[in-house]
Amino acid sequence: MTDTAPHWLDAEEKATWRALTGVLIRLPAALDSQLRRDAGISHFEYQVLAVLTDAGREKAEATAPGHVAEVRRLVFTP
C-alpha cells in the first residue's frame, strides 16, 4: 500500500514558494505601472502588440488585412 499522506514543504521550500508567489502577485501590477508611465499603454496592450510583431504580425495582416493598422490607430493615435 502506498503512503497517501501529503508531503509538506520544508522550511527552505516554503520560503522559496512564498518568494515566488510574492513575485507573481506583484509583478503584473509593476509591469503595468511601468508601461503606463513609460509608454502610455497597459501591460495587456503591450502583450497584444507583442503577439502582432514578427511572424504574429504577418499572420494577422494576412488573415485580416488592415487589422494591424486599425490596432495602431486605436492604441497609438491620440
Beta strands, then each sheet from edge to edge (+ up, - down):
end
